[in-house]
Amino acid sequence: MDRHLSLLVHTTRAGRPTPATIGNITTDDVQDWIRLQETGEKDPATGRWIRRPAAQKSIANRHGLLWCIVQAAIEADPPPRTKNCCASSRLP
């Protein structure tokens, strides 16, 4: 999962990417993460795949795991967040 969850990045309101934490990820960050998995990533210099597009089922499975992780944070005492940022995601 480190390979896939490490792609999750938080973008500040100023547009700067920062490391994602359980307390700062937003719905937009999750949607960008889903889109990155869906489209894949090519090396601009060679045109070869750095990361191939993921299958819809794989994206859904990874999203489900992230949803559970965020939900566990909501249910913790004290909770580091109050809302699940994965709840309104649109999956492919």
PyMOL Python script that loads the backbone (N, CA, C, O; Angstrom):
from pymol import cmd

cmd.read_pdbstr("""\
ATOM      1  N   MET A   1       0.823  -1.194   0.000  1.00  0.00           N
ATOM      2  CA  MET A   1       0.000   0.000   0.000  1.00  0.00           C
ATOM      3  C   MET A   1       0.862   1.252   0.000  1.00  0.00           C
ATOM      4  O   MET A   1       0.415   2.305  -0.453  1.00  0.00           O
ATOM      5  N   ASP A   2       2.087   1.158   0.498  1.00  0.00           N
ATOM      6  CA  ASP A   2       2.958   2.325   0.500  1.00  0.00           C
ATOM      7  C   ASP A   2       3.147   2.855  -0.923  1.00  0.00           C
ATOM      8  O   ASP A   2       3.241   4.065  -1.131  1.00  0.00           O
ATOM      9  N   ARG A   3       3.202   1.965  -1.882  1.00  0.00           N
ATOM     10  CA  ARG A   3       3.372   2.354  -3.286  1.00  0.00           C
ATOM     11  C   ARG A   3       2.201   3.197  -3.781  1.00  0.00           C
ATOM     12  O   ARG A   3       2.396   4.121  -4.571  1.00  0.00           O
ATOM     13  N   HIS A   4       1.001   2.893  -3.330  1.00  0.00           N
ATOM     14  CA  HIS A   4      -0.185   3.585  -3.833  1.00  0.00           C
ATOM     15  C   HIS A   4      -0.596   4.765  -2.965  1.00  0.00           C
ATOM     16  O   HIS A   4      -0.954   5.820  -3.490  1.00  0.00           O
ATOM     17  N   LEU A   5      -0.552   4.609  -1.664  1.00  0.00           N
ATOM     18  CA  LEU A   5      -0.943   5.713  -0.782  1.00  0.00           C
ATOM     19  C   LEU A   5       0.094   6.829  -0.786  1.00  0.00           C
ATOM     20  O   LEU A   5      -0.226   7.965  -0.436  1.00  0.00           O
ATOM     21  N   SER A   6       1.328   6.525  -1.175  1.00  0.00           N
ATOM     22  CA  SER A   6       2.347   7.572  -1.235  1.00  0.00           C
ATOM     23  C   SER A   6       2.062   8.573  -2.347  1.00  0.00           C
ATOM     24  O   SER A   6       2.645   9.657  -2.361  1.00  0.00           O
ATOM     25  N   LEU A   7       1.185   8.232  -3.272  1.00  0.00           N
ATOM     26  CA  LEU A   7       0.795   9.156  -4.340  1.00  0.00           C
ATOM     27  C   LEU A   7      -0.149  10.238  -3.835  1.00  0.00           C
ATOM     28  O   LEU A   7      -0.333  11.260  -4.498  1.00  0.00           O
ATOM     29  N   LEU A   8      -0.743  10.025  -2.678  1.00  0.00           N
ATOM     30  CA  LEU A   8      -1.695  10.978  -2.112  1.00  0.00           C
ATOM     31  C   LEU A   8      -0.934  12.208  -1.605  1.00  0.00           C
ATOM     32  O   LEU A   8      -0.059  12.100  -0.747  1.00  0.00           O
ATOM     33  N   VAL A   9      -1.282  13.369  -2.148  1.00  0.00           N
ATOM     34  CA  VAL A   9      -0.619  14.628  -1.812  1.00  0.00           C
ATOM     35  C   VAL A   9      -1.688  15.641  -1.439  1.00  0.00           C
ATOM     36  O   VAL A   9      -2.750  15.691  -2.059  1.00  0.00           O
ATOM     37  N   HIS A  10      -1.403  16.450  -0.420  1.00  0.00           N
ATOM     38  CA  HIS A  10      -2.309  17.533  -0.049  1.00  0.00           C
ATOM     39  C   HIS A  10      -1.866  18.803  -0.765  1.00  0.00           C
ATOM     40  O   HIS A  10      -0.685  19.150  -0.748  1.00  0.00           O
ATOM     41  N   THR A  11      -2.817  19.497  -1.398  1.00  0.00           N
ATOM     42  CA  THR A  11      -2.520  20.767  -2.046  1.00  0.00           C
ATOM     43  C   THR A  11      -3.126  21.879  -1.201  1.00  0.00           C
ATOM     44  O   THR A  11      -4.325  21.880  -0.924  1.00  0.00           O
ATOM     45  N   THR A  12      -2.290  22.820  -0.798  1.00  0.00           N
ATOM     46  CA  THR A  12      -2.766  23.933   0.026  1.00  0.00           C
ATOM     47  C   THR A  12      -3.632  24.866  -0.818  1.00  0.00           C
ATOM     48  O   THR A  12      -3.681  24.741  -2.042  1.00  0.00           O
ATOM     49  N   ARG A  13      -4.305  25.791  -0.164  1.00  0.00           N
ATOM     50  CA  ARG A  13      -5.134  26.764  -0.890  1.00  0.00           C
ATOM     51  C   ARG A  13      -4.303  27.626  -1.816  1.00  0.00           C
ATOM     52  O   ARG A  13      -4.801  28.124  -2.826  1.00  0.00           O
ATOM     53  N   ALA A  14      -3.034  27.803  -1.475  1.00  0.00           N
ATOM     54  CA  ALA A  14      -2.125  28.579  -2.317  1.00  0.00           C
ATOM     55  C   ALA A  14      -1.633  27.771  -3.514  1.00  0.00           C
ATOM     56  O   ALA A  14      -0.925  28.301  -4.371  1.00  0.00           O
ATOM     57  N   GLY A  15      -2.002  26.490  -3.579  1.00  0.00           N
ATOM     58  CA  GLY A  15      -1.618  25.643  -4.699  1.00  0.00           C
ATOM     59  C   GLY A  15      -0.316  24.902  -4.515  1.00  0.00           C
ATOM     60  O   GLY A  15       0.183  24.292  -5.461  1.00  0.00           O
ATOM     61  N   ARG A  16       0.249  24.938  -3.318  1.00  0.00           N
ATOM     62  CA  ARG A  16       1.502  24.230  -3.061  1.00  0.00           C
ATOM     63  C   ARG A  16       1.242  22.811  -2.576  1.00  0.00           C
ATOM     64  O   ARG A  16       0.458  22.610  -1.648  1.00  0.00           O
ATOM     65  N   PRO A  17       1.887  21.824  -3.188  1.00  0.00           N
ATOM     66  CA  PRO A  17       1.740  20.446  -2.696  1.00  0.00           C
ATOM     67  C   PRO A  17       2.541  20.249  -1.415  1.00  0.00           C
ATOM     68  O   PRO A  17       3.680  20.703  -1.303  1.00  0.00           O
ATOM     69  N   THR A  18       1.930  19.568  -0.455  1.00  0.00           N
ATOM     70  CA  THR A  18       2.584  19.242   0.815  1.00  0.00           C
ATOM     71  C   THR A  18       2.306  17.777   1.116  1.00  0.00           C
ATOM     72  O   THR A  18       1.389  17.194   0.538  1.00  0.00           O
ATOM     73  N   PRO A  19       3.079  17.171   2.008  1.00  0.00           N
ATOM     74  CA  PRO A  19       2.808  15.781   2.360  1.00  0.00           C
ATOM     75  C   PRO A  19       1.402  15.623   2.951  1.00  0.00           C
ATOM     76  O   PRO A  19       0.956  16.443   3.753  1.00  0.00           O
ATOM     77  N   ALA A  20       0.733  14.580   2.548  1.00  0.00           N
ATOM     78  CA  ALA A  20      -0.615  14.309   3.056  1.00  0.00           C
ATOM     79  C   ALA A  20      -0.526  13.653   4.424  1.00  0.00           C
ATOM     80  O   ALA A  20       0.291  12.761   4.650  1.00  0.00           O
ATOM     81  N   THR A  21      -1.378  14.110   5.329  1.00  0.00           N
ATOM     82  CA  THR A  21      -1.504  13.486   6.638  1.00  0.00           C
ATOM     83  C   THR A  21      -2.979  13.199   6.871  1.00  0.00           C
ATOM     84  O   THR A  21      -3.835  13.690   6.136  1.00  0.00           O
ATOM     85  N   ILE A  22      -3.270  12.420   7.876  1.00  0.00           N
ATOM     86  CA  ILE A  22      -4.660  12.076   8.163  1.00  0.00           C
ATOM     87  C   ILE A  22      -5.461  13.324   8.535  1.00  0.00           C
ATOM     88  O   ILE A  22      -6.681  13.345   8.373  1.00  0.00           O
ATOM     89  N   GLY A  23      -4.799  14.345   9.024  1.00  0.00           N
ATOM     90  CA  GLY A  23      -5.500  15.554   9.433  1.00  0.00           C
ATOM     91  C   GLY A  23      -5.681  16.599   8.356  1.00  0.00           C
ATOM     92  O   GLY A  23      -6.512  17.494   8.511  1.00  0.00           O
ATOM     93  N   ASN A  24      -4.914  16.516   7.242  1.00  0.00           N
ATOM     94  CA  ASN A  24      -5.012  17.596   6.261  1.00  0.00           C
ATOM     95  C   ASN A  24      -5.570  17.204   4.895  1.00  0.00           C
ATOM     96  O   ASN A  24      -5.830  18.089   4.079  1.00  0.00           O
ATOM     97  N   ILE A  25      -5.765  15.918   4.611  1.00  0.00           N
ATOM     98  CA  ILE A  25      -6.258  15.569   3.279  1.00  0.00           C
ATOM     99  C   ILE A  25      -7.713  16.006   3.109  1.00  0.00           C
ATOM    100  O   ILE A  25      -8.511  15.967   4.045  1.00  0.00           O
ATOM    101  N   THR A  26      -8.026  16.419   1.891  1.00  0.00           N
ATOM    102  CA  THR A  26      -9.354  16.921   1.575  1.00  0.00           C
ATOM    103  C   THR A  26     -10.006  16.053   0.504  1.00  0.00           C
ATOM    104  O   THR A  26      -9.369  15.168  -0.065  1.00  0.00           O
ATOM    105  N   THR A  27     -11.264  16.314   0.241  1.00  0.00           N
ATOM    106  CA  THR A  27     -11.978  15.599  -0.818  1.00  0.00           C
ATOM    107  C   THR A  27     -11.302  15.827  -2.165  1.00  0.00           C
ATOM    108  O   THR A  27     -11.198  14.898  -2.966  1.00  0.00           O
ATOM    109  N   ASP A  28     -10.840  17.050  -2.424  1.00  0.00           N
ATOM    110  CA  ASP A  28     -10.148  17.341  -3.684  1.00  0.00           C
ATOM    111  C   ASP A  28      -8.847  16.552  -3.795  1.00  0.00           C
ATOM    112  O   ASP A  28      -8.502  16.080  -4.879  1.00  0.00           O
ATOM    113  N   ASP A  29      -8.124  16.403  -2.691  1.00  0.00           N
ATOM    114  CA  ASP A  29      -6.886  15.616  -2.699  1.00  0.00           C
ATOM    115  C   ASP A  29      -7.178  14.158  -3.053  1.00  0.00           C
ATOM    116  O   ASP A  29      -6.451  13.540  -3.831  1.00  0.00           O
ATOM    117  N   VAL A  30      -8.237  13.624  -2.480  1.00  0.00           N
ATOM    118  CA  VAL A  30      -8.619  12.231  -2.755  1.00  0.00           C
ATOM    119  C   VAL A  30      -9.023  12.083  -4.219  1.00  0.00           C
ATOM    120  O   VAL A  30      -8.654  11.102  -4.865  1.00  0.00           O
ATOM    121  N   GLN A  31      -9.779  13.048  -4.751  1.00  0.00           N
ATOM    122  CA  GLN A  31     -10.202  12.977  -6.147  1.00  0.00           C
ATOM    123  C   GLN A  31      -9.002  13.074  -7.088  1.00  0.00           C
ATOM    124  O   GLN A  31      -8.962  12.376  -8.101  1.00  0.00           O
ATOM    125  N   ASP A  32      -8.025  13.926  -6.774  1.00  0.00           N
ATOM    126  CA  ASP A  32      -6.799  14.013  -7.580  1.00  0.00           C
ATOM    127  C   ASP A  32      -6.032  12.696  -7.542  1.00  0.00           C
ATOM    128  O   ASP A  32      -5.480  12.266  -8.555  1.00  0.00           O
ATOM    129  N   TRP A  33      -5.999  12.058  -6.382  1.00  0.00           N
ATOM    130  CA  TRP A  33      -5.326  10.760  -6.219  1.00  0.00           C
ATOM    131  C   TRP A  33      -6.007   9.689  -7.074  1.00  0.00           C
ATOM    132  O   TRP A  33      -5.336   8.874  -7.707  1.00  0.00           O
ATOM    133  N   ILE A  34      -7.321   9.697  -7.087  1.00  0.00           N
ATOM    134  CA  ILE A  34      -8.073   8.743  -7.909  1.00  0.00           C
ATOM    135  C   ILE A  34      -7.763   8.989  -9.388  1.00  0.00           C
ATOM    136  O   ILE A  34      -7.508   8.046 -10.136  1.00  0.00           O
ATOM    137  N   ARG A  35      -7.787  10.251  -9.806  1.00  0.00           N
ATOM    138  CA  ARG A  35      -7.529  10.609 -11.204  1.00  0.00           C
ATOM    139  C   ARG A  35      -6.118  10.203 -11.624  1.00  0.00           C
ATOM    140  O   ARG A  35      -5.921   9.730 -12.743  1.00  0.00           O
ATOM    141  N   LEU A  36      -5.127  10.383 -10.734  1.00  0.00           N
ATOM    142  CA  LEU A  36      -3.751   9.997 -11.045  1.00  0.00           C
ATOM    143  C   LEU A  36      -3.646   8.489 -11.263  1.00  0.00           C
ATOM    144  O   LEU A  36      -2.938   8.041 -12.164  1.00  0.00           O
ATOM    145  N   GLN A  37      -4.339   7.715 -10.453  1.00  0.00           N
ATOM    146  CA  GLN A  37      -4.319   6.265 -10.632  1.00  0.00           C
ATOM    147  C   GLN A  37      -5.013   5.873 -11.936  1.00  0.00           C
ATOM    148  O   GLN A  37      -4.597   4.937 -12.619  1.00  0.00           O
ATOM    149  N   GLU A  38      -6.059   6.593 -12.263  1.00  0.00           N
ATOM    150  CA  GLU A  38      -6.855   6.281 -13.453  1.00  0.00           C
ATOM    151  C   GLU A  38      -6.092   6.577 -14.747  1.00  0.00           C
ATOM    152  O   GLU A  38      -6.184   5.816 -15.711  1.00  0.00           O
ATOM    153  N   THR A  39      -5.344   7.676 -14.770  1.00  0.00           N
ATOM    154  CA  THR A  39      -4.650   8.085 -15.992  1.00  0.00           C
ATOM    155  C   THR A  39      -3.235   7.541 -16.094  1.00  0.00           C
ATOM    156  O   THR A  39      -2.695   7.418 -17.194  1.00  0.00           O
ATOM    157  N   GLY A  40      -2.628   7.213 -14.959  1.00  0.00           N
ATOM    158  CA  GLY A  40      -1.239   6.759 -14.969  1.00  0.00           C
ATOM    159  C   GLY A  40      -0.296   7.944 -15.086  1.00  0.00           C
ATOM    160  O   GLY A  40      -0.717   9.100 -15.041  1.00  0.00           O
ATOM    161  N   GLU A  41       0.983   7.640 -15.236  1.00  0.00           N
ATOM    162  CA  GLU A  41       1.989   8.698 -15.299  1.00  0.00           C
ATOM    163  C   GLU A  41       3.097   8.264 -16.250  1.00  0.00           C
ATOM    164  O   GLU A  41       3.666   7.182 -16.101  1.00  0.00           O
ATOM    165  N   LYS A  42       3.400   9.117 -17.230  1.00  0.00           N
ATOM    166  CA  LYS A  42       4.474   8.824 -18.186  1.00  0.00           C
ATOM    167  C   LYS A  42       5.672   9.718 -17.915  1.00  0.00           C
ATOM    168  O   LYS A  42       5.538  10.843 -17.432  1.00  0.00           O
ATOM    169  N   ASP A  43       6.842   9.191 -18.237  1.00  0.00           N
ATOM    170  CA  ASP A  43       8.073   9.970 -18.139  1.00  0.00           C
ATOM    171  C   ASP A  43       8.077  10.956 -19.305  1.00  0.00           C
ATOM    172  O   ASP A  43       8.019  10.528 -20.457  1.00  0.00           O
ATOM    173  N   PRO A  44       8.143  12.264 -19.042  1.00  0.00           N
ATOM    174  CA  PRO A  44       8.093  13.239 -20.132  1.00  0.00           C
ATOM    175  C   PRO A  44       9.280  13.135 -21.087  1.00  0.00           C
ATOM    176  O   PRO A  44       9.155  13.467 -22.266  1.00  0.00           O
ATOM    177  N   ALA A  45      10.411  12.686 -20.595  1.00  0.00           N
ATOM    178  CA  ALA A  45      11.605  12.601 -21.435  1.00  0.00           C
ATOM    179  C   ALA A  45      11.547  11.423 -22.404  1.00  0.00           C
ATOM    180  O   ALA A  45      11.912  11.566 -23.571  1.00  0.00           O
ATOM    181  N   THR A  46      11.096  10.275 -21.939  1.00  0.00           N
ATOM    182  CA  THR A  46      11.133   9.069 -22.775  1.00  0.00           C
ATOM    183  C   THR A  46       9.765   8.648 -23.282  1.00  0.00           C
ATOM    184  O   THR A  46       9.670   7.911 -24.264  1.00  0.00           O
ATOM    185  N   GLY A  47       8.700   9.108 -22.624  1.00  0.00           N
ATOM    186  CA  GLY A  47       7.358   8.681 -23.019  1.00  0.00           C
ATOM    187  C   GLY A  47       6.985   7.308 -22.492  1.00  0.00           C
ATOM    188  O   GLY A  47       5.902   6.801 -22.787  1.00  0.00           O
ATOM    189  N   ARG A  48       7.873   6.703 -21.717  1.00  0.00           N
ATOM    190  CA  ARG A  48       7.589   5.383 -21.136  1.00  0.00           C
ATOM    191  C   ARG A  48       6.809   5.555 -19.850  1.00  0.00           C
ATOM    192  O   ARG A  48       6.891   6.588 -19.186  1.00  0.00           O
ATOM    193  N   TRP A  49       6.047   4.517 -19.510  1.00  0.00           N
ATOM    194  CA  TRP A  49       5.231   4.566 -18.300  1.00  0.00           C
ATOM    195  C   TRP A  49       6.098   4.527 -17.048  1.00  0.00           C
ATOM    196  O   TRP A  49       6.965   3.664 -16.907  1.00  0.00           O
ATOM    197  N   ILE A  50       5.859   5.460 -16.148  1.00  0.00           N
ATOM    198  CA  ILE A  50       6.425   5.401 -14.806  1.00  0.00           C
ATOM    199  C   ILE A  50       5.456   4.579 -13.955  1.00  0.00           C
ATOM    200  O   ILE A  50       5.861   3.730 -13.162  1.00  0.00           O
ATOM    201  N   ARG A  51       4.183   4.854 -14.143  1.00  0.00           N
ATOM    202  CA  ARG A  51       3.114   4.151 -13.437  1.00  0.00           C
ATOM    203  C   ARG A  51       1.973   3.970 -14.426  1.00  0.00           C
ATOM    204  O   ARG A  51       1.392   4.947 -14.899  1.00  0.00           O
ATOM    205  N   ARG A  52       1.658   2.731 -14.734  1.00  0.00           N
ATOM    206  CA  ARG A  52       0.569   2.441 -15.682  1.00  0.00           C
ATOM    207  C   ARG A  52      -0.790   2.759 -15.058  1.00  0.00           C
ATOM    208  O   ARG A  52      -0.927   2.741 -13.835  1.00  0.00           O
ATOM    209  N   PRO A  53      -1.789   3.047 -15.884  1.00  0.00           N
ATOM    210  CA  PRO A  53      -3.141   3.268 -15.353  1.00  0.00           C
ATOM    211  C   PRO A  53      -3.622   2.032 -14.600  1.00  0.00           C
ATOM    212  O   PRO A  53      -3.397   0.900 -15.026  1.00  0.00           O
ATOM    213  N   ALA A  54      -4.283   2.270 -13.481  1.00  0.00           N
ATOM    214  CA  ALA A  54      -4.782   1.169 -12.656  1.00  0.00           C
ATOM    215  C   ALA A  54      -6.171   0.750 -13.115  1.00  0.00           C
ATOM    216  O   ALA A  54      -6.920   1.547 -13.678  1.00  0.00           O
ATOM    217  N   ALA A  55      -6.497  -0.496 -12.870  1.00  0.00           N
ATOM    218  CA  ALA A  55      -7.833  -1.002 -13.173  1.00  0.00           C
ATOM    219  C   ALA A  55      -8.846  -0.371 -12.220  1.00  0.00           C
ATOM    220  O   ALA A  55      -8.509  -0.014 -11.091  1.00  0.00           O
ATOM    221  N   GLN A  56     -10.080  -0.238 -12.679  1.00  0.00           N
ATOM    222  CA  GLN A  56     -11.141   0.356 -11.871  1.00  0.00           C
ATOM    223  C   GLN A  56     -11.313  -0.370 -10.549  1.00  0.00           C
ATOM    224  O   GLN A  56     -11.508   0.268  -9.515  1.00  0.00           O
ATOM    225  N   LYS A  57     -11.245  -1.682 -10.566  1.00  0.00           N
ATOM    226  CA  LYS A  57     -11.402  -2.480  -9.351  1.00  0.00           C
ATOM    227  C   LYS A  57     -10.269  -2.205  -8.367  1.00  0.00           C
ATOM    228  O   LYS A  57     -10.497  -2.121  -7.160  1.00  0.00           O
ATOM    229  N   SER A  58      -9.048  -2.065  -8.882  1.00  0.00           N
ATOM    230  CA  SER A  58      -7.903  -1.764  -8.016  1.00  0.00           C
ATOM    231  C   SER A  58      -8.059  -0.401  -7.366  1.00  0.00           C
ATOM    232  O   SER A  58      -7.776  -0.238  -6.179  1.00  0.00           O
ATOM    233  N   ILE A  59      -8.506   0.576  -8.139  1.00  0.00           N
ATOM    234  CA  ILE A  59      -8.728   1.917  -7.594  1.00  0.00           C
ATOM    235  C   ILE A  59      -9.796   1.865  -6.511  1.00  0.00           C
ATOM    236  O   ILE A  59      -9.643   2.479  -5.455  1.00  0.00           O
ATOM    237  N   ALA A  60     -10.872   1.139  -6.768  1.00  0.00           N
ATOM    238  CA  ALA A  60     -11.954   1.018  -5.780  1.00  0.00           C
ATOM    239  C   ALA A  60     -11.462   0.333  -4.509  1.00  0.00           C
ATOM    240  O   ALA A  60     -11.840   0.736  -3.409  1.00  0.00           O
ATOM    241  N   ASN A  61     -10.632  -0.689  -4.642  1.00  0.00           N
ATOM    242  CA  ASN A  61     -10.092  -1.378  -3.465  1.00  0.00           C
ATOM    243  C   ASN A  61      -9.194  -0.457  -2.640  1.00  0.00           C
ATOM    244  O   ASN A  61      -9.288  -0.435  -1.413  1.00  0.00           O
ATOM    245  N   ARG A  62      -8.327   0.299  -3.306  1.00  0.00           N
ATOM    246  CA  ARG A  62      -7.435   1.220  -2.602  1.00  0.00           C
ATOM    247  C   ARG A  62      -8.231   2.334  -1.930  1.00  0.00           C
ATOM    248  O   ARG A  62      -7.926   2.735  -0.807  1.00  0.00           O
ATOM    249  N   HIS A  63      -9.243   2.826  -2.617  1.00  0.00           N
ATOM    250  CA  HIS A  63     -10.096   3.871  -2.056  1.00  0.00           C
ATOM    251  C   HIS A  63     -10.829   3.342  -0.825  1.00  0.00           C
ATOM    252  O   HIS A  63     -10.976   4.055   0.168  1.00  0.00           O
ATOM    253  N   GLY A  64     -11.283   2.102  -0.891  1.00  0.00           N
ATOM    254  CA  GLY A  64     -11.962   1.495   0.255  1.00  0.00           C
ATOM    255  C   GLY A  64     -11.060   1.408   1.473  1.00  0.00           C
ATOM    256  O   GLY A  64     -11.504   1.649   2.595  1.00  0.00           O
ATOM    257  N   LEU A  65      -9.795   1.064   1.258  1.00  0.00           N
ATOM    258  CA  LEU A  65      -8.845   1.012   2.365  1.00  0.00           C
ATOM    259  C   LEU A  65      -8.611   2.403   2.944  1.00  0.00           C
ATOM    260  O   LEU A  65      -8.597   2.578   4.162  1.00  0.00           O
ATOM    261  N   LEU A  66      -8.426   3.395   2.068  1.00  0.00           N
ATOM    262  CA  LEU A  66      -8.242   4.764   2.547  1.00  0.00           C
ATOM    263  C   LEU A  66      -9.473   5.231   3.315  1.00  0.00           C
ATOM    264  O   LEU A  66      -9.335   5.887   4.347  1.00  0.00           O
ATOM    265  N   TRP A  67     -10.670   4.909   2.838  1.00  0.00           N
ATOM    266  CA  TRP A  67     -11.907   5.277   3.523  1.00  0.00           C
ATOM    267  C   TRP A  67     -11.903   4.704   4.943  1.00  0.00           C
ATOM    268  O   TRP A  67     -12.251   5.403   5.894  1.00  0.00           O
ATOM    269  N   CYS A  68     -11.513   3.444   5.087  1.00  0.00           N
ATOM    270  CA  CYS A  68     -11.475   2.804   6.409  1.00  0.00           C
ATOM    271  C   CYS A  68     -10.449   3.461   7.324  1.00  0.00           C
ATOM    272  O   CYS A  68     -10.701   3.616   8.519  1.00  0.00           O
ATOM    273  N   ILE A  69      -9.305   3.846   6.785  1.00  0.00           N
ATOM    274  CA  ILE A  69      -8.271   4.507   7.583  1.00  0.00           C
ATOM    275  C   ILE A  69      -8.773   5.856   8.095  1.00  0.00           C
ATOM    276  O   ILE A  69      -8.590   6.190   9.265  1.00  0.00           O
ATOM    277  N   VAL A  70      -9.406   6.625   7.212  1.00  0.00           N
ATOM    278  CA  VAL A  70      -9.927   7.939   7.610  1.00  0.00           C
ATOM    279  C   VAL A  70     -11.067   7.767   8.606  1.00  0.00           C
ATOM    280  O   VAL A  70     -11.171   8.534   9.563  1.00  0.00           O
ATOM    281  N   GLN A  71     -11.919   6.775   8.395  1.00  0.00           N
ATOM    282  CA  GLN A  71     -13.031   6.530   9.321  1.00  0.00           C
ATOM    283  C   GLN A  71     -12.514   6.157  10.708  1.00  0.00           C
ATOM    284  O   GLN A  71     -13.085   6.574  11.716  1.00  0.00           O
ATOM    285  N   ALA A  72     -11.441   5.378  10.762  1.00  0.00           N
ATOM    286  CA  ALA A  72     -10.850   5.021  12.058  1.00  0.00           C
ATOM    287  C   ALA A  72     -10.324   6.265  12.767  1.00  0.00           C
ATOM    288  O   ALA A  72     -10.397   6.362  13.992  1.00  0.00           O
ATOM    289  N   ALA A  73      -9.794   7.214  11.998  1.00  0.00           N
ATOM    290  CA  ALA A  73      -9.322   8.467  12.595  1.00  0.00           C
ATOM    291  C   ALA A  73     -10.489   9.277  13.155  1.00  0.00           C
ATOM    292  O   ALA A  73     -10.356   9.929  14.190  1.00  0.00           O
ATOM    293  N   ILE A  74     -11.622   9.234  12.476  1.00  0.00           N
ATOM    294  CA  ILE A  74     -12.808   9.955  12.956  1.00  0.00           C
ATOM    295  C   ILE A  74     -13.308   9.353  14.259  1.00  0.00           C
ATOM    296  O   ILE A  74     -13.765  10.076  15.144  1.00  0.00           O
ATOM    297  N   GLU A  75     -13.225   8.047  14.379  1.00  0.00           N
ATOM    298  CA  GLU A  75     -13.734   7.343  15.556  1.00  0.00           C
ATOM    299  C   GLU A  75     -12.730   7.286  16.708  1.00  0.00           C
ATOM    300  O   GLU A  75     -13.056   6.794  17.788  1.00  0.00           O
ATOM    301  N   ALA A  76     -11.513   7.785  16.487  1.00  0.00           N
ATOM    302  CA  ALA A  76     -10.487   7.787  17.543  1.00  0.00           C
ATOM    303  C   ALA A  76     -10.862   8.790  18.631  1.00  0.00           C
ATOM    304  O   ALA A  76     -11.702   9.667  18.429  1.00  0.00           O
ATOM    305  N   ASP A  77     -10.220   8.641  19.784  1.00  0.00           N
ATOM    306  CA  ASP A  77     -10.499   9.557  20.886  1.00  0.00           C
ATOM    307  C   ASP A  77      -9.193  10.203  21.333  1.00  0.00           C
ATOM    308  O   ASP A  77      -8.366   9.493  21.904  1.00  0.00           O
ATOM    309  N   PRO A  78      -8.950  11.457  21.125  1.00  0.00           N
ATOM    310  CA  PRO A  78      -9.768  12.442  20.421  1.00  0.00           C
ATOM    311  C   PRO A  78      -9.580  12.309  18.908  1.00  0.00           C
ATOM    312  O   PRO A  78      -8.505  11.923  18.449  1.00  0.00           O
ATOM    313  N   PRO A  79     -10.605  12.622  18.144  1.00  0.00           N
ATOM    314  CA  PRO A  79     -10.508  12.468  16.686  1.00  0.00           C
ATOM    315  C   PRO A  79      -9.666  13.567  16.043  1.00  0.00           C
ATOM    316  O   PRO A  79      -9.871  14.748  16.323  1.00  0.00           O
ATOM    317  N   PRO A  80      -8.712  13.186  15.176  1.00  0.00           N
ATOM    318  CA  PRO A  80      -7.919  14.200  14.479  1.00  0.00           C
ATOM    319  C   PRO A  80      -8.702  14.886  13.353  1.00  0.00           C
ATOM    320  O   PRO A  80      -8.257  15.894  12.805  1.00  0.00           O
ATOM    321  N   ARG A  81      -9.857  14.337  13.019  1.00  0.00           N
ATOM    322  CA  ARG A  81     -10.719  14.952  12.001  1.00  0.00           C
ATOM    323  C   ARG A  81     -12.165  14.606  12.296  1.00  0.00           C
ATOM    324  O   ARG A  81     -12.441  13.679  13.057  1.00  0.00           O
ATOM    325  N   THR A  82     -13.090  15.345  11.702  1.00  0.00           N
ATOM    326  CA  THR A  82     -14.509  15.141  11.999  1.00  0.00           C
ATOM    327  C   THR A  82     -15.309  14.637  10.811  1.00  0.00           C
ATOM    328  O   THR A  82     -16.447  14.200  10.983  1.00  0.00           O
ATOM    329  N   LYS A  83     -14.743  14.685   9.605  1.00  0.00           N
ATOM    330  CA  LYS A  83     -15.471  14.293   8.402  1.00  0.00           C
ATOM    331  C   LYS A  83     -14.606  13.374   7.548  1.00  0.00           C
ATOM    332  O   LYS A  83     -13.390  13.546   7.468  1.00  0.00           O
ATOM    333  N   ASN A  84     -15.251  12.389   6.906  1.00  0.00           N
ATOM    334  CA  ASN A  84     -14.518  11.480   6.037  1.00  0.00           C
ATOM    335  C   ASN A  84     -14.406  12.092   4.644  1.00  0.00           C
ATOM    336  O   ASN A  84     -15.405  12.241   3.941  1.00  0.00           O
ATOM    337  N   CYS A  85     -13.195  12.440   4.257  1.00  0.00           N
ATOM    338  CA  CYS A  85     -12.949  13.096   2.968  1.00  0.00           C
ATOM    339  C   CYS A  85     -13.140  12.140   1.789  1.00  0.00           C
ATOM    340  O   CYS A  85     -13.147  12.578   0.639  1.00  0.00           O
ATOM    341  N   CYS A  86     -13.291  10.860   2.056  1.00  0.00           N
ATOM    342  CA  CYS A  86     -13.491   9.874   0.993  1.00  0.00           C
ATOM    343  C   CYS A  86     -14.970   9.633   0.693  1.00  0.00           C
ATOM    344  O   CYS A  86     -15.308   8.993  -0.302  1.00  0.00           O
ATOM    345  N   ALA A  87     -15.840  10.140   1.545  1.00  0.00           N
ATOM    346  CA  ALA A  87     -17.271   9.818   1.443  1.00  0.00           C
ATOM    347  C   ALA A  87     -17.915  10.272   0.144  1.00  0.00           C
ATOM    348  O   ALA A  87     -18.806   9.591  -0.364  1.00  0.00           O
ATOM    349  N   SER A  88     -17.493  11.395  -0.405  1.00  0.00           N
ATOM    350  CA  SER A  88     -18.152  11.905  -1.614  1.00  0.00           C
ATOM    351  C   SER A  88     -17.305  11.738  -2.873  1.00  0.00           C
ATOM    352  O   SER A  88     -17.543  12.420  -3.871  1.00  0.00           O
ATOM    353  N   SER A  89     -16.335  10.855  -2.841  1.00  0.00           N
ATOM    354  CA  SER A  89     -15.476  10.631  -4.004  1.00  0.00           C
ATOM    355  C   SER A  89     -16.238   9.959  -5.128  1.00  0.00           C
ATOM    356  O   SER A  89     -17.125   9.136  -4.900  1.00  0.00           O
ATOM    357  N   ARG A  90     -15.872  10.330  -6.352  1.00  0.00           N
ATOM    358  CA  ARG A  90     -16.442   9.671  -7.530  1.00  0.00           C
ATOM    359  C   ARG A  90     -15.394   8.693  -8.067  1.00  0.00           C
ATOM    360  O   ARG A  90     -14.292   9.088  -8.448  1.00  0.00           O
ATOM    361  N   LEU A  91     -15.751   7.441  -8.089  1.00  0.00           N
ATOM    362  CA  LEU A  91     -14.836   6.402  -8.574  1.00  0.00           C
ATOM    363  C   LEU A  91     -15.116   6.106 -10.038  1.00  0.00           C
ATOM    364  O   LEU A  91     -16.241   6.274 -10.508  1.00  0.00           O
ATOM    365  N   PRO A  92     -14.078   5.660 -10.765  1.00  0.00           N
ATOM    366  CA  PRO A  92     -14.282   5.315 -12.181  1.00  0.00           C
ATOM    367  C   PRO A  92     -15.171   4.091 -12.340  1.00  0.00           C
ATOM    368  O   PRO A  92     -15.442   3.667 -13.464  1.00  0.00           O
TER     369      PRO A  92
END
""", "prot")
cmd.dss("prot")
cmd.show_as("cartoon", "prot")
cmd.util.cbc("prot")
cmd.orient("prot")
